[in-house]
Amino acid sequence: MTTYAYLGPSGTFTEAALRKITTPSDQLVPYANVTAALDAVRNGLAEKALVPIENSIEGVVARTLDELATGAPLIVSAETTIPVSFALMVLPENVDKPITKIATHPHAEAQCRSYIAKNLPGAEMIETPSTAAGAKGLHDGNYDAAIAAEIAAEKYGLKIVAKDIGDNHGAVTRFVVVEKPGKLPAPTGNDRTSLAAFIGIDHAGALLEILTEFAKRDVNLTFIQSRPTGLELGHYHFIIDAEGHINDPRVNDAIEGVRAICEDIRFLGSYPRVGAAN
């Protein structure tokens, strides 16, 4: 049995993704936000955590990137993806009542803008830590409606009044399994290696220098995102995902090349890669 922390409450897309990769004997423990879920691993309350890292429409989950890059060290050991479909839900007794306040996560709101503008233009949008938190708040009587996964309606006894309301029907979210540093998954031939590269004070050509280390070794990058370190203006780091495993000579050499030109790097894991269809 493995204890997993995840972005809760119960009924989130994260829980749905987690149930794809766990067994009935595993213990799934919801936490209020990404930081709390990752801290559960750091503090020994859970062996692993599952958190969202990237959405095909809205892009990165900044909180996850920042926690991995600057929090107490953790590594990614696996990833999974799920298609994301949103539903509008209300309390069963309020199906015919006007909707003036809708609760949901900002990413969900952004992915349902066209539906909201067309059907509920006067509704106030209330930001919640997760879509399931909005559904739970609706159940508790705090809002008129919520936008969440259909599973949340089942969890909290809500009535779905509109399904698949997202602007893009092919949306996918990628999640990562995170744990304390330890033994790496063995190379599979279809792996991803993640790292954070700290460039110190920004200067002309800094990103090109990093990219060149991978390009000259023919290592493909699948993801790169700049984030401020939080120290002062001009201090940035890059989150980088490269195809291949750290034990692959070309990937290892590229990372050592990056290490030589950066102020610091943090290895974030090598793990099997999955496609959007998985």
C-alpha positions in Angstrom: 0.0 0.0 0.0 1.2 3.5 -0.9 -0.1 6.7 0.5 -0.6 9.4 -2.1 -1.3 13.1 -1.4 -3.2 15.0 -4.1 -4.8 18.3 -4.8 -8.2 18.0 -3.3 -10.9 18.0 -2.1 -12.3 14.8 -3.3 -13.7 15.1 -6.8 -10.9 17.0 -8.5 -9.4 16.1 -11.9 -6.3 15.3 -9.9 -8.1 12.5 -8.1 -9.5 11.2 -11.3 -5.9 11.1 -12.7 -4.6 9.5 -9.6 -7.2 6.7 -9.7 -5.7 5.8 -13.2 -2.4 4.8 -11.7 -3.2 3.5 -8.2 -4.6 0.3 -6.8 -7.6 -0.1 -4.5 -5.3 -0.8 -1.6 -3.5 2.6 -1.9 -4.5 5.4 0.4 -5.4 8.7 -1.4 -5.4 11.8 0.9 -6.6 15.1 -0.4 -4.9 18.4 0.4 -6.1 22.0 0.0 -3.4 23.1 -2.5 -0.3 22.0 -4.4 2.1 23.2 -1.7 0.3 21.3 1.0 0.2 18.1 -1.1 4.0 18.3 -1.8 4.7 19.2 1.9 3.0 16.0 2.9 5.7 14.1 1.0 8.5 16.3 2.4 7.2 15.8 6.0 6.7 12.0 5.6 2.9 12.1 5.8 2.7 10.6 2.3 5.1 8.6 0.2 4.1 10.2 -3.1 2.0 13.1 -4.4 0.2 13.7 -7.6 -0.1 17.3 -8.8 -1.0 19.0 -12.1 1.9 20.6 -14.0 0.6 21.5 -17.4 -2.6 22.0 -19.4 -2.8 21.9 -23.1 -5.0 25.1 -23.2 -3.9 27.2 -20.2 -0.3 26.2 -20.1 1.8 25.6 -16.9 0.7 25.3 -13.3 3.1 27.9 -11.9 2.7 26.8 -8.3 3.9 23.3 -9.1 6.9 24.5 -11.1 7.9 26.9 -8.4 7.6 24.3 -5.6 9.7 21.8 -7.6 12.4 24.4 -8.4 12.7 26.2 -5.1 11.1 24.2 -2.3 12.8 21.4 -0.4 14.1 18.9 -3.0 11.6 16.4 -4.6 11.8 14.5 -7.8 9.3 13.5 -10.4 9.1 9.7 -10.8 6.1 9.3 -13.2 3.5 11.2 -15.1 0.0 10.7 -16.4 -2.5 12.7 -18.5 -6.3 12.8 -18.6 -8.7 14.6 -20.9 -10.5 17.5 -19.2 -14.2 18.1 -19.6 -16.1 20.7 -17.5 -19.8 20.6 -16.4 -22.0 23.3 -14.9 -23.8 22.1 -11.8 -26.2 23.4 -9.2 -28.0 22.1 -6.1 -30.9 19.8 -7.2 -33.5 22.1 -5.6 -32.2 25.1 -7.5 -32.3 23.9 -11.1 -34.7 26.6 -12.2 -33.3 29.4 -10.1 -31.1 32.3 -11.5 -27.3 31.8 -11.3 -25.5 34.9 -10.0 -22.3 33.4 -8.5 -20.3 30.6 -10.1 -17.4 29.0 -8.2 -14.4 27.3 -10.0 -10.7 27.2 -10.4 -9.2 30.0 -12.6 -8.0 27.5 -15.2 -11.5 26.1 -15.6 -13.0 29.6 -15.9 -10.5 30.4 -18.6 -11.4 27.2 -20.6 -15.1 28.0 -20.4 -15.1 31.7 -21.3 -17.2 31.4 -24.4 -20.0 29.4 -22.6 -20.0 31.7 -19.7 -20.1 34.8 -21.9 -23.0 33.4 -24.0 -25.1 31.8 -21.3 -24.2 33.5 -18.0 -22.8 37.0 -18.9 -23.9 38.6 -15.6 -22.7 35.9 -13.2 -19.9 36.7 -10.8 -17.0 34.2 -11.0 -15.6 33.1 -7.6 -12.1 31.7 -7.6 -11.5 28.5 -5.7 -8.3 26.4 -5.1 -9.7 23.6 -7.3 -12.8 22.8 -9.3 -13.9 20.3 -6.6 -13.5 23.0 -3.9 -16.1 25.0 -5.9 -18.4 22.0 -6.0 -18.0 21.4 -2.3 -18.7 25.1 -1.6 -21.8 24.9 -3.7 -22.9 21.8 -1.7 -22.4 23.9 1.4 -24.7 26.6 0.1 -22.0 29.2 -0.6 -22.6 29.7 -4.3 -25.4 29.4 -7.0 -23.4 27.1 -9.3 -20.0 25.5 -9.8 -17.9 24.5 -12.9 -16.1 21.2 -12.2 -15.6 17.6 -13.3 -18.7 15.4 -13.6 -17.3 13.3 -10.8 -17.6 16.2 -8.4 -21.4 16.3 -9.0 -21.5 12.6 -8.0 -19.4 13.2 -4.9 -21.4 16.2 -3.6 -25.0 15.4 -4.7 -25.2 18.1 -7.3 -27.3 18.4 -10.5 -25.5 18.9 -13.8 -27.3 21.4 -16.0 -24.8 21.5 -18.8 -22.0 19.1 -19.8 -18.8 19.5 -21.8 -18.9 23.3 -21.7 -15.2 23.9 -22.4 -14.2 26.0 -25.3 -11.8 23.4 -26.5 -13.0 19.8 -26.5 -9.6 18.3 -26.8 -8.1 19.8 -23.6 -5.7 17.6 -21.7 -3.9 18.0 -18.4 -0.6 16.5 -17.5 0.1 15.4 -13.9 3.3 14.3 -12.2 4.0 11.9 -9.4 6.4 13.4 -7.0 8.4 11.8 -4.2 11.6 12.3 -2.1 14.9 11.9 -4.0 16.0 8.2 -4.3 16.4 5.5 -6.8 15.4 6.6 -10.3 13.1 4.6 -12.6 15.0 2.5 -15.1 15.3 3.8 -18.6 12.5 2.7 -20.9 13.5 4.2 -24.2 10.6 6.7 -24.0 11.6 8.9 -21.0 11.6 12.5 -20.0 14.2 14.3 -17.9 13.3 17.5 -16.0 15.6 20.1 -14.4 15.6 23.6 -13.2 18.5 25.8 -14.5 19.4 29.0 -12.6 21.2 31.5 -14.7 22.0 34.1 -12.0 21.8 37.7 -13.3 20.1 37.7 -16.7 22.3 38.5 -19.6 22.1 38.6 -23.4 22.2 35.1 -24.9 21.6 33.2 -21.6 18.8 31.1 -22.9 20.6 30.4 -26.2 23.6 29.1 -24.2 21.4 26.6 -22.4 19.6 25.5 -25.6 22.9 25.1 -27.4 24.1 22.5 -24.9 21.1 20.3 -25.8 21.0 21.1 -29.5 24.7 20.2 -30.2 24.0 16.8 -28.6 20.8 16.3 -30.6 18.7 16.2 -27.4 15.1 17.4 -28.1 13.4 19.6 -25.6 9.7 19.1 -25.0 9.1 21.9 -22.5 10.8 25.1 -21.4 9.4 27.8 -19.1 11.1 30.7 -17.4 10.1 31.6 -13.8 11.3 34.4 -11.5 13.4 33.1 -8.5 11.6 35.6 -6.2 14.9 37.1 -5.0 14.9 40.3 -7.1 14.2 41.6 -10.6 16.5 40.0 -13.1 16.9 36.7 -11.3 15.3 33.8 -13.3 15.4 30.1 -13.7 14.2 27.8 -16.4 12.2 24.6 -16.0 13.3 22.3 -18.8 12.0 18.9 -20.0 14.2 16.9 -22.3 13.6 13.7 -24.2 15.6 10.8 -22.8 16.9 9.5 -19.4 19.7 11.0 -17.3 21.5 7.7 -17.8 21.5 8.3 -21.6 25.1 9.7 -22.3 23.8 12.5 -24.6 21.3 13.7 -22.0 23.8 13.4 -19.2 26.5 15.3 -21.1 24.0 18.1 -22.0 23.0 18.5 -18.4 26.7 18.7 -17.4 27.2 21.3 -20.0 24.3 23.3 -18.6 25.7 22.9 -15.1 29.0 24.5 -16.3 27.4 27.7 -17.6 24.6 28.2 -15.0 24.8 29.4 -11.4 23.1 26.2 -10.3 20.9 23.5 -11.6 18.4 21.2 -9.8 17.7 17.7 -11.2 14.0 17.1 -11.1 13.9 13.5 -12.2 14.0 11.0 -15.2 10.8 9.1 -15.7 8.7 7.2 -18.3 6.9 9.6 -20.7 3.3 9.3 -21.6 1.4 10.7 -24.5 -1.8 12.8 -24.5 -3.8 9.7 -25.4 -2.8 7.7 -22.3 
